[in-house]
Amino acid sequence: MTIKRYGVVAIVPHPDDWKRYPGTDSTPEERIAAALLCRFLIIRRSSTVLAPDTLCFAGGGIEPGESPEDAIRREYREELELNIRVVREIWQMVTPWDVHLRWFLAEFLPGSEIHPAPAEVAEVMWMSIEELRHRDDLLVSNLPFFEKIISGEILL
């Protein structure tokens, strides 16, 4: 397998849900259950971009000389005019189309508001993993991430 591109994805929990999220001293079962019900910032990609009209977490490519953390902050500013704080990297994967994706947990910076860029984002919504994982319009590269959350291999 030859990596064709490098990309980043950030999951941003709804601030109200994140306040109630169990801490790292909680059991894995409590954290898995909370992750499935927590609402996350989801976009519907515009009809003019790659994988049009699909639901996914915001993200994109890493530009030459850019760190993955800088790339995800830039992508959130470009797609949603949203300033985020990267909390930590939570996973890496290679998609079936040879894109190496690095997944991050992130949160809103105080005073941030969402303003989607219509050329890239058709719609913004808050959805739980439980709601998303059975959707026909979900970008398929999200499914392995959901499986890792459900199995407890990734704990938020």
PLY file of the C-alpha trace (Angstrom):
ply
format ascii 1.0
element vertex 156
property float x
property float y
property float z
element edge 155
property int vertex1
property int vertex2
end_header
0.00 0.00 0.00
1.28 3.46 -0.93
-0.05 6.43 1.01
-1.44 8.93 -1.49
-2.40 11.71 0.92
-2.30 12.65 4.58
-5.36 14.03 6.28
-6.82 15.03 9.62
-10.22 14.72 11.26
-11.38 16.27 14.54
-14.34 15.26 16.60
-15.79 18.16 18.55
-18.29 17.25 21.27
-21.25 19.52 22.00
-20.11 21.76 24.89
-23.13 20.87 27.05
-22.58 17.14 26.54
-18.83 17.42 27.14
-19.40 19.09 30.53
-21.23 15.93 31.65
-18.78 13.49 30.06
-17.26 11.00 32.53
-13.63 11.59 33.45
-10.67 9.32 32.88
-11.24 7.80 36.34
-14.56 6.34 35.09
-14.88 2.76 33.87
-14.37 2.00 30.17
-18.03 0.93 29.98
-19.18 4.33 31.30
-16.97 6.15 28.82
-18.13 3.99 25.88
-21.80 4.58 26.78
-21.20 8.31 27.09
-19.36 8.45 23.75
-22.26 6.76 21.95
-24.77 9.29 23.30
-22.62 12.44 23.21
-23.52 14.76 20.34
-20.67 15.74 18.02
-20.34 18.46 15.40
-21.17 16.87 12.04
-21.17 18.40 8.59
-22.93 17.46 5.39
-20.41 17.99 2.65
-21.48 20.28 -0.18
-22.46 18.82 -3.54
-19.33 20.29 -5.18
-16.63 18.52 -3.12
-15.22 14.99 -3.06
-17.73 12.56 -1.48
-20.59 15.04 -2.00
-23.63 15.23 0.29
-22.20 12.80 2.85
-22.18 13.23 6.62
-18.81 13.35 8.38
-16.66 15.08 10.95
-14.88 18.15 9.56
-11.32 17.74 8.41
-9.11 17.70 5.36
-5.62 17.45 3.97
-2.32 18.35 5.55
-0.42 20.94 3.53
3.37 20.69 3.03
5.23 21.89 6.13
2.07 21.94 8.24
1.70 19.95 11.46
-1.41 17.77 11.79
-2.64 19.96 14.67
-2.21 23.13 12.59
-3.96 21.42 9.66
-7.06 20.55 11.69
-7.26 24.06 13.15
-6.98 25.51 9.62
-9.61 23.12 8.24
-12.10 24.09 10.96
-11.48 27.78 10.26
-11.88 27.27 6.48
-14.94 25.01 6.61
-16.78 26.46 9.63
-15.01 29.70 10.64
-14.64 27.93 13.97
-11.66 28.20 16.30
-10.90 24.96 18.12
-8.40 23.74 20.68
-6.86 20.37 19.90
-7.12 18.24 23.05
-5.23 15.16 21.87
-4.74 12.71 19.04
-7.01 9.71 19.53
-6.42 7.42 16.53
-4.83 6.89 13.12
-6.04 4.86 10.15
-5.43 4.34 6.45
-8.58 4.48 4.34
-9.32 2.00 1.52
-8.31 4.76 -0.91
-4.85 5.08 0.74
-5.34 8.27 2.76
-3.56 8.25 6.11
-5.96 9.95 8.54
-5.07 11.20 12.00
-8.07 11.67 14.32
-8.13 14.30 17.06
-10.41 15.22 19.92
-10.96 18.97 19.97
-13.17 21.54 21.68
-14.56 24.99 20.98
-12.57 28.01 22.01
-14.65 30.42 24.13
-16.70 32.82 22.02
-16.51 30.70 18.86
-19.51 30.50 16.57
-20.15 28.19 13.63
-20.41 29.80 10.18
-20.24 27.12 7.46
-18.51 27.89 4.16
-21.18 27.00 1.55
-18.62 25.86 -1.03
-17.55 23.06 1.33
-20.36 22.55 3.86
-24.04 22.20 2.99
-25.29 21.69 6.54
-24.09 21.57 10.15
-25.72 19.45 12.85
-25.11 17.83 16.21
-25.46 14.06 16.17
-24.44 11.14 18.35
-22.42 8.18 17.14
-25.45 6.03 17.87
-27.52 8.21 15.46
-24.81 8.36 12.82
-23.55 4.82 12.53
-26.61 3.46 10.71
-27.03 6.36 8.27
-26.85 5.57 4.55
-25.39 9.02 3.86
-22.46 8.62 6.26
-18.96 8.89 4.78
-17.77 5.28 5.05
-14.33 6.17 6.44
-16.10 7.01 9.72
-17.30 3.44 10.31
-13.96 2.00 11.53
-13.74 4.89 14.02
-17.20 4.07 15.37
-16.24 0.39 15.68
-13.18 1.36 17.75
-15.32 3.54 20.04
-17.91 0.77 20.51
-15.25 -1.86 21.25
-13.51 0.39 23.77
-10.27 0.51 21.77
-10.69 4.30 21.67
-11.75 6.00 24.89
-12.53 9.69 24.70
0 1
1 2
2 3
3 4
4 5
5 6
6 7
7 8
8 9
9 10
10 11
11 12
12 13
13 14
14 15
15 16
16 17
17 18
18 19
19 20
20 21
21 22
22 23
23 24
24 25
25 26
26 27
27 28
28 29
29 30
30 31
31 32
32 33
33 34
34 35
35 36
36 37
37 38
38 39
39 40
40 41
41 42
42 43
43 44
44 45
45 46
46 47
47 48
48 49
49 50
50 51
51 52
52 53
53 54
54 55
55 56
56 57
57 58
58 59
59 60
60 61
61 62
62 63
63 64
64 65
65 66
66 67
67 68
68 69
69 70
70 71
71 72
72 73
73 74
74 75
75 76
76 77
77 78
78 79
79 80
80 81
81 82
82 83
83 84
84 85
85 86
86 87
87 88
88 89
89 90
90 91
91 92
92 93
93 94
94 95
95 96
96 97
97 98
98 99
99 100
100 101
101 102
102 103
103 104
104 105
105 106
106 107
107 108
108 109
109 110
110 111
111 112
112 113
113 114
114 115
115 116
116 117
117 118
118 119
119 120
120 121
121 122
122 123
123 124
124 125
125 126
126 127
127 128
128 129
129 130
130 131
131 132
132 133
133 134
134 135
135 136
136 137
137 138
138 139
139 140
140 141
141 142
142 143
143 144
144 145
145 146
146 147
147 148
148 149
149 150
150 151
151 152
152 153
153 154
154 155
